[in-house]
């Protein structure tokens, strides 16, 4: 599925449209003075923003109608009201609406409140958010990316300042946040206290649902809502739109449809768990929904002439990758899958953007063992040194296609492994050589245990230009150890030059790499 935002409105046109609607359209219902009014429980979010709009999300505490006003001024002087959206128990009282026909390259302000469905004269207090629509001209663009939130038992610790990486990212006022997955750890228990490597005690905010692995729909929902309890995260969400994908921990560690579940699970059917997890994931994030395939994660998000982002789903379509690795591509070796592969090739071929960012929730050449203790079974693309085989055949196919089709300026962004790295892929040093050189950047964790570094597979010839990891002797470091990372990308509007930097949770820059674009 490709999402394009074709209609460009000027701010003047937007204002004239709002004015023509008349004062009666934007007038809000009477604000009840009663104490028992609908409450926005977890802040507001926007996402999947393009040149003329984006999606707005909020959650109420009861059956309600979500009412949204949108404006191009912080005073809401030019506000127009959108049709109300119902929030019911079936969606855990979440609601989202698509804001359309907005001017490009414009700061957009939105105001959300809920009206009690049983008493429509009872209306809650408003919460305000903002985002910036994509430019239609060659303006500067910046965004941040990373993954891995509330993992390995390191939850929200007020004594440590909460999830402060989100406060550091917010300082840059990015156009959007690319979330590379592991948005939650549905399989991770969060206890009130956890001992740190230095013997000190880490103290978590807790909720009952996080005392066990998530199995029910409500438990999966609660894992997402737990993260939203953090004030840093809520403040970030109100100002920075999210482009989100999922990885494994939204369901359970290293999941696929052939996953054998550990003893902690009473529900033994991975298909049931994945379905519940997917419903919670789509309820909790402001994603544009696919009519062709409801629940689809992979999509194209265009953010102006300089940037297209291709969001991959490397979970929903993967095969079992059994002990007999295929030398030829087949269902057992699927990772992206044929339909998504065909979509990605079409989307890359049709892109006219200067930069094509491929958002992969897993790195291309880092070995991630399904059984980490005994180093057995590959959970990732990488199958070990040597020629492309099994799941690596999909990457070989895509890289060959990019080279053959003459597609310029591809960059891969990823997370998953809980440390930071910059990899330069050099065909001259690879086993498979039918590709043009490119970069892959790894960031994270945003707020989880730090691990690594992982073993590197030489199939595609990655060269490590930078790595920041605790080392094998010092694993699962808490956020307080300072090894929480996010990536920051800036694209110069005039030259098209891309600068990729890595920063830690207090915003210290560790490195920066400048990439000059080739002509498109």
MIVOGU-420533 format. One record per residue (C-alpha): residue number from 1; z, x, y. Coordinates in Angstrom, 3 decimals, m for minus. Layout:
{marvex NUM; {Z; X; Y}} ...
This chain:
{marvex 1; {0.000; 0.000; 0.000}} {marvex 2; {m0.944; 1.317; 3.417}} {marvex 3; {0.808; 0.064; 6.517}} {marvex 4; {m1.244; 0.310; 9.687}} {marvex 5; {m0.225; m0.757; 13.156}} {marvex 6; {m3.418; m1.551; 14.956}} {marvex 7; {m2.614; m3.675; 17.965}} {marvex 8; {m1.494; m1.735; 21.047}} {marvex 9; {0.167; m3.731; 23.808}} {marvex 10; {1.069; m2.392; 27.189}} {marvex 11; {4.559; m2.918; 28.541}} {marvex 12; {3.028; m5.138; 31.246}} {marvex 13; {1.409; m7.329; 28.592}} {marvex 14; {4.718; m7.536; 26.743}} {marvex 15; {6.530; m8.630; 29.915}} {marvex 16; {3.910; m11.228; 30.766}} {marvex 17; {4.086; m12.651; 27.239}} {marvex 18; {7.868; m12.884; 27.426}} {marvex 19; {7.754; m14.532; 30.846}} {marvex 20; {5.133; m17.047; 29.715}} {marvex 21; {7.414; m18.126; 26.893}} {marvex 22; {9.766; m19.631; 29.464}} {marvex 23; {13.474; m19.318; 29.997}} {marvex 24; {14.195; m21.935; 27.362}} {marvex 25; {12.825; m19.737; 24.591}} {marvex 26; {15.136; m16.823; 25.210}} {marvex 27; {18.243; m18.852; 25.976}} {marvex 28; {20.894; m18.248; 23.323}} {marvex 29; {23.165; m20.928; 21.835}} {marvex 30; {26.596; m21.575; 23.232}} {marvex 31; {28.988; m18.717; 22.377}} {marvex 32; {32.007; m20.323; 20.784}} {marvex 33; {35.439; m19.207; 21.946}} {marvex 34; {36.826; m19.906; 18.493}} {marvex 35; {38.335; m16.909; 16.740}} {marvex 36; {36.465; m17.649; 13.523}} {marvex 37; {32.910; m16.688; 14.450}} {marvex 38; {30.286; m14.964; 12.301}} {marvex 39; {30.712; m11.212; 12.310}} {marvex 40; {28.133; m8.439; 11.893}} {marvex 41; {29.869; m6.517; 9.157}} {marvex 42; {28.041; m3.169; 8.918}} {marvex 43; {26.217; m2.571; 12.174}} {marvex 44; {22.495; m2.921; 12.776}} {marvex 45; {19.510; m0.910; 11.561}} {marvex 46; {15.811; m0.624; 12.271}} {marvex 47; {13.144; 0.893; 10.090}} {marvex 48; {9.482; 1.349; 9.131}} {marvex 49; {8.606; 1.573; 12.819}} {marvex 50; {4.964; 1.864; 13.851}} {marvex 51; {2.860; 1.672; 16.971}} {marvex 52; {3.571; m2.017; 17.698}} {marvex 53; {6.800; m2.913; 15.948}} {marvex 54; {9.393; m2.377; 13.267}} {marvex 55; {11.940; m4.087; 11.031}} {marvex 56; {15.466; m4.997; 12.198}} {marvex 57; {18.375; m5.525; 9.756}} {marvex 58; {21.936; m6.809; 9.899}} {marvex 59; {24.529; m8.406; 7.629}} {marvex 60; {26.864; m11.315; 8.326}} {marvex 61; {30.157; m12.283; 6.740}} {marvex 62; {29.052; m15.814; 5.780}} {marvex 63; {25.999; m18.079; 5.465}} {marvex 64; {24.387; m17.734; 8.867}} {marvex 65; {21.231; m17.516; 10.890}} {marvex 66; {20.361; m14.122; 12.322}} {marvex 67; {19.112; m14.432; 15.894}} {marvex 68; {17.344; m11.505; 17.494}} {marvex 69; {16.297; m10.857; 21.067}} {marvex 70; {13.914; m8.010; 21.857}} {marvex 71; {13.283; m6.308; 25.214}} {marvex 72; {11.825; m3.200; 26.783}} {marvex 73; {14.797; m2.761; 29.113}} {marvex 74; {18.437; m2.060; 28.245}} {marvex 75; {19.502; m4.883; 30.558}} {marvex 76; {17.468; m7.341; 28.425}} {marvex 77; {16.001; m8.730; 31.645}} {marvex 78; {12.642; m9.203; 29.947}} {marvex 79; {14.048; m10.385; 26.595}} {marvex 80; {12.263; m12.748; 24.257}} {marvex 81; {13.869; m14.471; 21.295}} {marvex 82; {12.520; m14.420; 17.765}} {marvex 83; {12.735; m17.242; 15.217}} {marvex 84; {16.089; m17.230; 13.389}} {marvex 85; {16.314; m15.738; 9.883}} {marvex 86; {18.694; m17.203; 7.319}} {marvex 87; {21.316; m14.972; 5.688}} {marvex 88; {22.525; m16.473; 2.406}} {marvex 89; {24.697; m15.380; m0.538}} {marvex 90; {21.524; m14.708; m2.535}} {marvex 91; {20.875; m11.685; m0.281}} {marvex 92; {24.577; m10.855; 0.205}} {marvex 93; {24.282; m12.317; 3.741}} {marvex 94; {21.786; m9.625; 4.784}} {marvex 95; {18.763; m10.526; 6.859}} {marvex 96; {15.840; m8.632; 8.320}} {marvex 97; {12.990; m9.558; 10.592}} {marvex 98; {9.756; m7.909; 11.675}} {marvex 99; {9.371; m7.281; 15.393}} {marvex 100; {5.663; m7.383; 16.248}} {marvex 101; {3.329; m7.142; 19.232}} {marvex 102; {5.411; m4.519; 21.014}} {marvex 103; {3.986; m1.914; 23.407}} {marvex 104; {3.322; 1.510; 21.902}} {marvex 105; {5.368; 4.591; 22.765}} {marvex 106; {8.071; 2.403; 24.268}} {marvex 107; {11.856; 2.294; 23.973}} {marvex 108; {12.646; m1.086; 22.448}} {marvex 109; {16.051; m2.739; 22.669}} {marvex 110; {17.137; m5.482; 20.310}} {marvex 111; {20.217; m7.665; 20.280}} {marvex 112; {21.462; m9.324; 17.087}} {marvex 113; {23.999; m12.085; 16.590}} {marvex 114; {24.660; m14.622; 13.850}} {marvex 115; {25.051; m18.402; 14.102}} {marvex 116; {27.231; m20.118; 11.502}} {marvex 117; {24.957; m22.099; 9.211}} {marvex 118; {27.499; m24.897; 8.767}} {marvex 119; {28.438; m25.053; 12.465}} {marvex 120; {25.445; m24.060; 14.558}} {marvex 121; {27.459; m24.159; 17.787}} {marvex 122; {29.636; m21.301; 16.468}} {marvex 123; {27.970; m18.003; 17.359}} {marvex 124; {29.210; m14.456; 16.891}} {marvex 125; {29.310; m11.513; 19.263}} {marvex 126; {26.064; m9.545; 19.701}} {marvex 127; {25.381; m6.001; 18.534}} {marvex 128; {22.677; m3.975; 20.282}} {marvex 129; {20.298; m1.448; 18.757}} {marvex 130; {17.214; 0.426; 19.864}} {marvex 131; {14.173; 2.279; 18.576}} {marvex 132; {11.018; 3.829; 19.958}} {marvex 133; {7.615; 2.560; 18.851}} {marvex 134; {5.076; 5.130; 17.720}} {marvex 135; {2.778; 6.514; 20.422}} {marvex 136; {m0.881; 5.549; 20.559}} {marvex 137; {m1.624; 8.793; 22.419}} {marvex 138; {m0.863; 12.441; 21.606}} {marvex 139; {2.736; 12.593; 22.687}} {marvex 140; {5.506; 14.752; 21.253}} {marvex 141; {7.058; 13.435; 18.038}} {marvex 142; {10.300; 14.490; 16.400}} {marvex 143; {12.191; 13.357; 13.334}} {marvex 144; {15.003; 14.436; 11.022}} {marvex 145; {15.170; 14.295; 7.255}} {marvex 146; {17.580; 14.814; 4.371}} {marvex 147; {19.225; 13.095; 1.418}} {marvex 148; {22.335; 12.837; m0.743}} {marvex 149; {25.155; 10.757; 0.776}} {marvex 150; {28.709; 10.256; m0.581}} {marvex 151; {28.118; 12.192; m3.778}} {marvex 152; {30.418; 13.996; m6.223}} {marvex 153; {33.446; 12.055; m5.021}} {marvex 154; {33.261; 13.317; m1.415}} {marvex 155; {33.438; 10.045; 0.468}} {marvex 156; {34.451; 9.146; 4.018}} {marvex 157; {37.366; 11.325; 5.105}} {marvex 158; {38.623; 10.404; 8.606}} {marvex 159; {40.655; 13.621; 8.744}} {marvex 160; {37.386; 15.584; 8.452}} {marvex 161; {35.618; 13.433; 11.036}} {marvex 162; {33.706; 11.261; 8.573}} {marvex 163; {30.020; 11.814; 7.915}} {marvex 164; {29.525; 14.087; 10.904}} {marvex 165; {26.046; 15.260; 9.890}} {marvex 166; {24.812; 11.908; 11.203}} {marvex 167; {26.423; 12.616; 14.576}} {marvex 168; {24.669; 16.005; 14.659}} {marvex 169; {21.296; 14.408; 13.887}} {marvex 170; {21.832; 11.741; 16.536}} {marvex 171; {22.148; 14.413; 19.254}} {marvex 172; {18.429; 15.182; 18.893}} {marvex 173; {17.398; 11.567; 19.661}} {marvex 174; {14.753; 11.705; 16.924}} {marvex 175; {11.975; 9.151; 16.707}} {marvex 176; {13.035; 8.332; 13.144}} {marvex 177; {15.039; 9.506; 10.133}} {marvex 178; {13.249; 10.178; 6.853}} {marvex 179; {15.818; 9.522; 4.121}} {marvex 180; {14.725; 11.422; 1.011}} {marvex 181; {16.827; 9.423; m1.435}} {marvex 182; {20.201; 9.413; m3.144}} {marvex 183; {21.192; 7.072; m0.358}} {marvex 184; {24.231; 6.247; m2.517}} {marvex 185; {25.885; 7.525; m5.684}} {marvex 186; {26.122; 4.338; m7.703}} {marvex 187; {27.348; 6.376; m10.670}} {marvex 188; {29.920; 8.289; m8.613}} {marvex 189; {33.550; 7.226; m8.420}} {marvex 190; {35.381; 7.691; m5.120}} {marvex 191; {39.134; 8.083; m5.449}} {marvex 192; {41.731; 8.149; m2.682}} {marvex 193; {42.272; 11.899; m3.087}} {marvex 194; {40.244; 14.785; m4.483}} {marvex 195; {41.238; 18.422; m4.752}} {marvex 196; {39.013; 20.912; m2.926}} {marvex 197; {38.217; 24.386; m4.293}} {marvex 198; {40.749; 25.899; m1.879}} {marvex 199; {43.488; 23.627; m3.224}} {marvex 200; {43.613; 21.360; m0.184}} {marvex 201; {43.372; 17.599; m0.668}} {marvex 202; {40.356; 15.618; 0.510}} {marvex 203; {41.354; 12.052; 1.416}} {marvex 204; {38.783; 9.282; 1.063}} {marvex 205; {38.527; 5.794; 2.423}} {marvex 206; {38.221; 3.709; m0.736}} {marvex 207; {37.039; 0.281; m1.802}} {marvex 208; {37.731; m1.396; m5.170}} {marvex 209; {34.086; m1.383; m6.257}} {marvex 210; {33.869; 2.419; m6.073}} {marvex 211; {36.645; 2.872; m8.649}} {marvex 212; {34.018; 2.727; m11.424}} {marvex 213; {30.301; 3.218; m11.963}} {marvex 214; {28.157; 0.440; m10.472}} {marvex 215; {26.830; m2.042; m13.019}} {marvex 216; {26.861; m5.479; m11.401}} {marvex 217; {24.691; m6.438; m8.455}} {marvex 218; {27.764; m6.731; m6.231}} {marvex 219; {28.897; m3.232; m7.237}} {marvex 220; {25.509; m1.772; m6.297}} {marvex 221; {25.640; m3.628; m2.992}} {marvex 222; {29.152; m2.326; m2.360}} {marvex 223; {28.044; 1.288; m2.809}} {marvex 224; {25.588; 0.886; 0.073}} {marvex 225; {28.113; m0.968; 2.198}} {marvex 226; {30.657; 1.782; 1.604}} {marvex 227; {28.472; 4.283; 3.474}} {marvex 228; {28.107; 1.839; 6.367}} {marvex 229; {31.879; 1.960; 6.880}} {marvex 230; {31.410; 5.359; 8.533}} {marvex 231; {31.277; 5.100; 12.333}} {marvex 232; {28.944; 8.117; 12.636}} {marvex 233; {26.446; 6.470; 10.319}} {marvex 234; {26.610; 3.103; 12.081}} {marvex 235; {26.098; 4.707; 15.496}} {marvex 236; {23.146; 6.665; 14.121}} {marvex 237; {21.597; 3.562; 12.539}} {marvex 238; {21.802; 1.650; 15.823}} {marvex 239; {19.632; 4.242; 17.600}} {marvex 240; {17.418; 5.920; 14.974}} {marvex 241; {15.058; 3.941; 12.714}} {marvex 242; {14.978; 4.850; 9.035}} {marvex 243; {12.054; 5.562; 6.709}} {marvex 244; {13.774; 5.350; 3.319}} {marvex 245; {12.917; 6.069; m0.312}} {marvex 246; {15.090; 6.135; m3.409}} {marvex 247; {15.856; 8.733; m6.062}} {marvex 248; {18.100; 8.568; m9.137}} {marvex 249; {21.630; 7.900; m7.914}} {marvex 250; {20.679; 4.520; m6.477}} {marvex 251; {20.792; 3.496; m10.172}} {marvex 252; {22.439; 6.253; m12.250}} {marvex 253; {22.120; 10.005; m12.654}} {marvex 254; {18.634; 11.154; m13.731}} {marvex 255; {17.537; 7.645; m14.575}} {marvex 256; {14.217; 6.593; m15.984}} {marvex 257; {13.301; 3.604; m18.136}} {marvex 258; {13.992; 5.764; m21.205}} {marvex 259; {17.425; 6.855; m19.979}} {marvex 260; {20.262; 6.896; m22.525}} {marvex 261; {23.344; 5.691; m20.691}} {marvex 262; {26.702; 7.471; m20.954}} {marvex 263; {29.765; 5.778; m22.418}} {marvex 264; {31.096; 4.718; m19.006}} {marvex 265; {28.549; 1.886; m18.912}} {marvex 266; {29.334; m1.468; m20.518}} {marvex 267; {25.856; m2.689; m19.555}} {marvex 268; {23.631; m0.713; m21.948}} {marvex 269; {20.191; m1.813; m20.731}} {marvex 270; {18.779; 0.567; m18.111}} {marvex 271; {16.159; m2.047; m17.150}} {marvex 272; {18.912; m4.452; m16.141}} {marvex 273; {20.729; m1.788; m14.130}} {marvex 274; {17.518; m0.679; m12.412}} {marvex 275; {16.647; m4.269; m11.466}} {marvex 276; {20.073; m4.869; m9.950}} {marvex 277; {19.989; m1.542; m8.137}} {marvex 278; {16.516; m2.202; m6.742}} {marvex 279; {17.551; m5.603; m5.401}} {marvex 280; {20.575; m4.086; m3.651}} {marvex 281; {18.479; m1.205; m2.269}} {marvex 282; {15.877; m3.518; m0.736}} {marvex 283; {18.537; m5.843; 0.650}} {marvex 284; {20.359; m3.022; 2.411}} {marvex 285; {17.518; m1.245; 4.231}} {marvex 286; {14.995; m2.368; 6.881}} {marvex 287; {11.843; m1.783; 4.821}} {marvex 288; {8.537; m3.582; 5.169}} {marvex 289; {7.970; m5.523; 1.972}} {marvex 290; {4.829; m5.430; m0.156}} {marvex 291; {3.218; m8.752; m1.032}} {marvex 292; {1.076; m7.069; m3.682}} {marvex 293; {4.100; m5.613; m5.506}} {marvex 294; {7.453; m6.944; m4.277}} {marvex 295; {10.007; m4.172; m4.349}} {marvex 296; {7.459; m1.392; m3.951}} {marvex 297; {8.880; 1.773; m2.423}} {marvex 298; {5.736; 3.882; m1.971}} {marvex 299; {3.915; 3.233; 1.283}} {marvex 300; {2.203; 4.896; 4.248}} {marvex 301; {3.965; 4.958; 7.597}} {marvex 302; {1.839; 6.008; 10.565}} {marvex 303; {3.635; 7.386; 13.595}} {marvex 304; {0.904; 8.053; 16.138}} {marvex 305; {m2.231; 10.235; 16.086}} {marvex 306; {m0.327; 13.358; 15.019}} {marvex 307; {1.585; 12.048; 11.999}} {marvex 308; {1.228; 10.010; 8.817}} {marvex 309; {4.132; 9.909; 6.342}} {marvex 310; {3.443; 9.124; 2.674}} {marvex 311; {6.613; 7.863; 1.001}} {marvex 312; {6.596; 8.432; m2.768}} {marvex 313; {8.493; 6.670; m5.557}} {marvex 314; {9.190; 9.159; m8.338}} {marvex 315; {11.483; 6.881; m10.351}} {marvex 316; {9.907; 3.519; m11.031}} {marvex 317; {6.809; 4.648; m12.924}} {marvex 318; {7.890; 7.758; m14.828}} {marvex 319; {7.504; 8.207; m18.578}} {marvex 320; {10.101; 9.626; m20.986}} {marvex 321; {8.790; 13.221; m20.879}} {marvex 322; {9.806; 13.711; m24.506}} {marvex 323; {10.139; 16.972; m26.448}} {marvex 324; {6.378; 17.260; m27.044}} {marvex 325; {5.072; 18.035; m23.558}} {marvex 326; {1.495; 16.886; m23.066}} {marvex 327; {m1.190; 19.420; m22.368}} {marvex 328; {m3.246; 16.411; m21.253}} {marvex 329; {m2.068; 13.723; m18.884}} {marvex 330; {m0.695; 10.614; m20.579}} {marvex 331; {1.940; 7.863; m20.269}} {marvex 332; {4.774; 10.006; m21.597}} {marvex 333; {4.155; 12.492; m18.777}} {marvex 334; {3.880; 9.958; m15.936}} {marvex 335; {6.064; 10.798; m12.953}} {marvex 336; {4.177; 9.205; m10.087}} {marvex 337; {1.934; 7.103; m12.306}} {marvex 338; {m1.811; 6.283; m12.094}} {marvex 339; {m1.624; 3.463; m9.530}} {marvex 340; {0.546; 5.435; m7.118}} {marvex 341; {m1.616; 8.531; m7.669}} {marvex 342; {m4.734; 6.545; m6.746}} {marvex 343; {m2.988; 5.121; m3.663}} {marvex 344; {m1.876; 8.573; m2.512}} {marvex 345; {m5.372; 10.017; m2.834}} {marvex 346; {m6.911; 7.117; m0.889}} {marvex 347; {m4.224; 7.301; 1.788}} {marvex 348; {m4.631; 11.054; 2.249}} {marvex 349; {m8.409; 10.757; 2.349}} {marvex 350; {m8.281; 7.965; 4.936}} {marvex 351; {m5.696; 9.655; 7.163}} {marvex 352; {m6.907; 10.872; 10.542}} {marvex 353; {m3.504; 12.166; 11.597}} {marvex 354; {m3.053; 15.826; 12.458}} {marvex 355; {m0.212; 16.198; 9.926}} {marvex 356; {0.177; 14.524; 6.570}} {marvex 357; {3.823; 14.625; 5.492}} {marvex 358; {4.335; 13.846; 1.815}} {marvex 359; {7.897; 12.613; 1.344}} {marvex 360; {8.805; 13.548; m2.232}} {marvex 361; {12.313; 12.686; m3.355}} {marvex 362; {12.226; 15.623; m5.811}} {marvex 363; {11.043; 19.212; m5.184}} {marvex 364; {7.838; 20.386; m6.853}} {marvex 365; {8.934; 23.646; m8.485}} {marvex 366; {12.711; 23.591; m8.815}} {marvex 367; {13.904; 23.023; m12.359}} {marvex 368; {16.397; 20.170; m12.584}} {marvex 369; {17.832; 19.832; m16.086}} {marvex 370; {18.617; 16.396; m17.455}} {marvex 371; {21.427; 18.087; m19.371}} {marvex 372; {22.676; 20.529; m16.747}} {marvex 373; {25.483; 21.911; m18.925}} {marvex 374; {23.212; 22.989; m21.768}} {marvex 375; {20.092; 23.435; m19.616}} {marvex 376; {18.016; 21.038; m21.704}} {marvex 377; {15.211; 18.690; m20.686}} {marvex 378; {13.385; 18.665; m17.360}} {marvex 379; {14.333; 15.826; m15.043}} {marvex 380; {11.920; 16.960; m12.329}} {marvex 381; {8.231; 17.876; m12.051}} {marvex 382; {8.843; 21.497; m13.021}} {marvex 383; {8.470; 22.227; m16.740}} {marvex 384; {9.105; 25.971; m16.684}} {marvex 385; {6.906; 29.001; m16.089}} {marvex 386; {3.325; 28.886; m17.253}} {marvex 387; {0.248; 26.705; m16.872}} {marvex 388; {0.551; 23.118; m15.674}} {marvex 389; {1.725; 20.756; m18.407}} {marvex 390; {3.411; 17.401; m18.771}} {marvex 391; {4.528; 16.040; m15.419}} {marvex 392; {3.096; 19.059; m13.600}} {marvex 393; {m0.404; 17.764; m14.358}} {marvex 394; {0.023; 15.093; m11.671}} {marvex 395; {0.867; 17.704; m9.048}} {marvex 396; {m2.057; 19.861; m10.186}} {marvex 397; {m4.336; 16.833; m9.837}} {marvex 398; {m3.125; 16.018; m6.323}} {marvex 399; {m3.285; 19.618; m5.114}} {marvex 400; {m6.802; 20.014; m6.515}} {marvex 401; {m7.848; 16.755; m4.821}} {marvex 402; {m6.445; 17.870; m1.447}} {marvex 403; {m8.413; 21.115; m1.671}} {marvex 404; {m11.661; 19.540; m2.898}} {marvex 405; {m11.569; 16.730; m0.323}} {marvex 406; {m10.871; 19.168; 2.520}} {marvex 407; {m7.646; 17.443; 3.569}} {marvex 408; {m5.906; 19.644; 6.130}} {marvex 409; {m2.289; 20.077; 7.190}} {marvex 410; {m0.217; 18.677; 4.330}} {marvex 411; {3.523; 19.393; 4.284}} {marvex 412; {5.962; 18.332; 1.548}} {marvex 413; {9.518; 17.307; 2.520}} {marvex 414; {12.225; 16.730; m0.062}} {marvex 415; {15.940; 16.868; m0.897}} {marvex 416; {17.769; 16.082; m4.201}} {marvex 417; {19.082; 19.543; m5.184}} {marvex 418; {21.979; 19.710; m2.688}} {marvex 419; {21.000; 22.908; m0.924}} {marvex 420; {18.373; 24.002; 1.586}} {marvex 421; {15.197; 26.033; 1.047}} {marvex 422; {11.750; 26.776; 2.444}} {marvex 423; {9.019; 27.359; m0.141}} {marvex 424; {5.539; 28.671; 0.607}} {marvex 425; {3.032; 27.818; m2.125}} {marvex 426; {0.547; 30.647; m2.629}} {marvex 427; {m2.347; 30.090; m5.084}} {marvex 428; {m2.749; 33.858; m5.465}} {marvex 429; {0.662; 33.999; m7.121}} {marvex 430; {0.350; 30.792; m9.126}} {marvex 431; {m0.558; 30.000; m12.724}} {marvex 432; {m2.523; 26.983; m11.462}} {marvex 433; {m4.640; 28.193; m8.547}} {marvex 434; {m6.928; 25.317; m7.525}} {marvex 435; {m5.201; 24.490; m4.259}} {marvex 436; {m4.894; 25.578; m0.642}} {marvex 437; {m1.619; 27.177; 0.539}} {marvex 438; {1.045; 24.773; 1.800}} {marvex 439; {4.762; 24.522; 2.654}} {marvex 440; {7.565; 22.570; 1.008}} {marvex 441; {10.896; 22.207; 2.807}} {marvex 442; {14.131; 21.158; 1.103}} {marvex 443; {17.185; 19.914; 2.991}} {marvex 444; {20.511; 18.260; 2.233}} {marvex 445; {23.018; 17.311; 1.239}} {marvex 446; {23.824; 15.165; 4.239}} {marvex 447; {27.298; 14.338; 2.900}} {marvex 448; {27.900; 15.318; m0.727}} {marvex 449; {28.776; 18.285; m2.912}} {marvex 450; {26.725; 21.461; m2.385}} {marvex 451; {25.158; 23.169; m5.421}} {marvex 452; {22.457; 25.647; m6.322}} {marvex 453; {20.253; 27.497; m6.140}} {marvex 454; {18.077; 26.106; m8.937}} {marvex 455; {15.670; 28.047; m11.109}} {marvex 456; {12.139; 28.313; m9.716}} {marvex 457; {9.004; 27.535; m11.754}} {marvex 458; {5.967; 29.792; m11.112}} {marvex 459; {3.280; 27.253; m12.098}} {marvex 460; {2.259; 26.615; m8.474}} {marvex 461; {3.323; 29.987; m7.090}} {marvex 462; {6.208; 29.116; m4.741}} {marvex 463; {7.605; 31.944; m2.650}} {marvex 464; {11.143; 31.497; m1.382}} {marvex 465; {11.134; 32.187; 2.354}} {marvex 466; {14.658; 30.880; 2.920}} {marvex 467; {17.503; 29.565; 0.802}} {marvex 468; {21.020; 28.459; 1.731}} {marvex 469; {23.128; 27.630; m1.331}} {marvex 470; {26.662; 28.325; m2.530}} {marvex 471; {25.615; 30.338; m5.599}} {marvex 472; {26.323; 29.693; m9.270}} {marvex 473; {29.942; 30.824; m9.032}} {marvex 474; {30.798; 28.404; m6.234}} {marvex 475; {29.524; 24.909; m7.019}} {marvex 476; {30.313; 21.425; m5.698}} {marvex 477; {31.569; 22.510; m2.322}} {marvex 478; {32.950; 19.652; m0.206}} {marvex 479; {31.478; 18.688; 3.186}} {marvex 480; {34.338; 20.531; 4.874}} {marvex 481; {32.878; 23.810; 3.566}} {marvex 482; {30.111; 23.419; 6.153}} {marvex 483; {27.157; 23.558; 3.763}} {marvex 484; {25.720; 20.188; 4.686}} {marvex 485; {22.157; 20.437; 5.987}} {marvex 486; {19.446; 18.393; 7.662}} {marvex 487; {15.894; 19.224; 8.598}} {marvex 488; {14.392; 18.683; 12.046}} {marvex 489; {10.643; 18.426; 12.668}} {marvex 490; {9.009; 18.564; 16.103}} {marvex 491; {5.296; 18.095; 16.752}} {marvex 492; {3.955; 19.203; 20.114}} {marvex 493; {1.827; 16.447; 21.571}} {marvex 494; {m0.675; 18.760; 23.270}} {marvex 495; {m1.208; 21.515; 20.694}} {marvex 496; {m0.258; 19.621; 17.547}} {marvex 497; {1.937; 22.556; 16.490}} {marvex 498; {4.702; 21.590; 14.055}} {marvex 499; {8.089; 23.286; 14.163}} {marvex 500; {10.353; 22.792; 11.153}} {marvex 501; {13.975; 23.868; 11.482}} {marvex 502; {17.054; 23.625; 9.333}} {marvex 503; {20.429; 22.820; 10.831}} {marvex 504; {23.942; 22.437; 9.454}} {marvex 505; {26.348; 19.575; 9.966}} {marvex 506; {27.589; 20.861; 13.330}} {marvex 507; {23.982; 21.349; 14.487}} {marvex 508; {23.767; 25.146; 14.221}} {marvex 509; {20.162; 26.229; 13.628}} {marvex 510; {19.721; 28.400; 10.521}} {marvex 511; {15.969; 28.980; 10.750}} {marvex 512; {12.804; 27.609; 12.331}} {marvex 513; {9.185; 27.931; 11.161}} {marvex 514; {6.189; 27.102; 13.358}} {marvex 515; {3.027; 25.787; 11.721}} {marvex 516; {m0.301; 25.725; 13.546}} {marvex 517; {m2.576; 22.868; 12.523}} {marvex 518; {m6.086; 23.344; 11.203}} {marvex 519; {m8.798; 21.180; 12.798}} {marvex 520; {m8.931; 17.689; 11.298}} 
